[in-house]
Amino acid sequence: MAKGCGFEIPVLRVHDGVRSSRPDLLAIEEPLEIRVASGPPEAAIVRPVSVTMRTPGHDAELTAGFLYTEGVIADIADIEAVEPWGPSGAGASNVVVARLRAGLALDWRRLERHFYASSSCGLCGKASIDAVRVCAPPRLAAPAVRISEDTLHSLPDALRASQEVFDATGGLHAAALFTTDGRLIAAREDVGRHNAMDKLIGSRLLAHDDLSRSIALVSGRASFELVQKAAVAGIPVLAAVGAPSSLAAELAAEFDMTLIGFLRDRRFNVYSGAERITPSPETFFSLPQSSH
């Protein structure tokens, strides 16, 4: 049965050969169909844009973040409302429609490239790599952002402390936004890493926050799509607890972003934008060891 933030089922637990029966709480995963409505209310055109597998909750933020970071809209003000679609009790909780402002022109042919997105990989199903290079400035117009090494080292613990649903289920990704001095602004969780990022970005866009002096941290690896979403949102620094992909590093360099990987256990790698990282007083550089 569903219980709060998770779904409780009975499981057989085996530990060192000892068997026991116990309940286990699983992260909830359900489909969300995102539709957009454009045109005058009396003759609005409604079309589906995407179906993504997500953890229910913050669906309006997810929708807003998705439409913005995928280039469907150019400004959060293009969305007038995000509402459940369909009669109550007929799956309306898993279908939402974003009603766009009157007069907004949409390229419906471009929208056709959108896709069924699994919770693990938002890139799956896109027609080509060119299709995911959404409208974004070639270089971020970010101010001179500087982050200390000590601030970066403090972020993983702050992210982990914000993961309330993970504590109950152990099955969710997280994305969090921090100020340059390490203060937590907001955090979101989801079964999909790209959904967690869309929820986070959507929440800040709806709050009309300026993201140009912020740091985003994700709990897993840094994929191409996460870098793309951060770049479109104007976030200059993206850090990940895990590894970045090669394409993520290329895109970060293209957008003049700072990309950090393996941020844990008082260490990290900087793959682009190292000039934004200020060393701690005790930091020193070691020379490469000779092969002779």
C-alpha positions, -999 to +999 in steps of 0.1 A: +000+000+000+011+036-005+023+052+027+033+088+028+064+093+007+067+056-003+050+024-012+051-003+015+053-040+005+063-072+024+098-085+015+119-115+024+152-103+039+182-126+038+212-115+059+241-139+065+218-168+058+191-157+082+157-151+067+131-128+080+099-112+068+095-075+070+078-045+053+099-023+030+092+012+018+099+018-019+101+051-037+070+057-058+074+059-095+044+069-117+041+083-152+034+120-157+021+132-191+028+168-198+006+186-222+006+222-234-024+243-243-020+274-266-043+298-283-075+315-270-093+297-242-124+290-263-103+274-291-071+263-273-050+236-290-039+210-265-011+186-274+011+161-254+047+170-251+063+143-229+057+114-207+082+110-179+084+085-151+087+105-119+080+106-082+046+123-076+049+157-060+060+192-072+045+184-106+039+220-115+076+227-108+086+197-128+065+209-157+078+244-156+114+233-153+110+208-181+094+232-206+120+259-198+151+238-199+140+219-230+134+252-249+097+249-253+092+283-236+117+311-234+104+328-203+086+314-172+060+341-178+050+322-209+032+298-185-001+311-172-010+280-152-002+243-147-033+223-139-044+187-136-061+174-168-092+153-170-119+144-145-110+137-109-103+100-102-096+092-139-058+095-138-059+133-136-031+133-110-008+118-137-017+142-165-010+180-164-016+208-189+005+239-190-017+268-203+005+291-222+000+329-225-021+341-254-003+350-285+027+327-278+038+310-311+049+274-308+068+254-333+046+222-331+070+204-354+098+209-329+076+197-301+072+164-320+108+155-312+098+151-275+098+117-261+089+091-236+116+097-209+125+069-185+133+079-149+169+069-154+178+087-187+160+117-201+182+115-232+168+082-243+145+084-274+156+118-287+160+117-324+196+130-325+222+147-304+215+180-322+179+179-309+190+183-273+211+214-279+181+236-270+181+274-274+207+288-250+234+314-252+267+300-265+284+313-233+268+320-199+266+357-192+273+349-155+289+375-132+323+368-116+314+339-094+339+325-069+335+295-047+360+284-020+372+248-018+359+247+018+324+257+006+324+229-020+335+203+006+305+213+028+278+208+001+275+169+000+266+168+037+240+196+032+225+178+002+223+145+021+206+162+051+180+175+028+170+141+014+140+133+035+124+108+012+158+091+005+160+084+042+128+065+041+133+046+008+169+048-002+158+050-039+158+087-050+181+111-067+184+146-054+194+181-068+200+211-047+208+247-052+232+267-030+245+302-027+282+307-034+289+307+003+272+273+008+237+282+020+210+258+009+184+275-013+162+246-022+164+208-028+142+184-047+141+145-049+129+122-076+134+087-090+149+104-121+180+126-118+167+149-147+133+152-130+149+162-098+168+190-117+137+201-135+118+203-102+146+223-086+149+247-116+111+250-119+107+259-083+133+287-086+119+300-119+084+302-104+098+321-074+115+345-099+150+338-085+182+349-103+202+317-107+233+334-121+252+333-087+243+298-076+257+263-074+238+232-083+247+199-068+233+165-079+235+133-060+246+110-089+266+115-120+267+146-142+251+137-175+249+158-207+213+166-200+219+179-165+246+203-178+222+214-206+195+221-181+218+241-158+232+261-187+197+270-200+187+281-165+219+302-162+235+283-134+273+288-137+285+259-115+273+223-115+288+198-091+281+161-089+289+134-063+296+111-092+314+112-125+306+134-155+303+120-190+326+131-218+297+150-235+288+167-203+324+180-200+324+192-236+291+210-231+302+226-199+333+240-216+311+253-245+289+272-221+317+284-199+304+265-169+323+252-140+318+214-139+329+194-108+328+157-103+335+132-075+326+158-049+329+137-018+353+127+010+371+161+009+381+157-027+368+167-062+378+170-098+373+202-119+366+195-155+360+230-167+358+265-153+386+260-126+391+298-124+359+300-103+374+278-075+395+296-049+419+275-030+419+270+007+449+284+026+465+250+031+460+240-006+492+232-026+499+218-060+519+187-066+539+182-097+532+151-120+555+123-111+582+114-137+578+081-154+616+075-150 
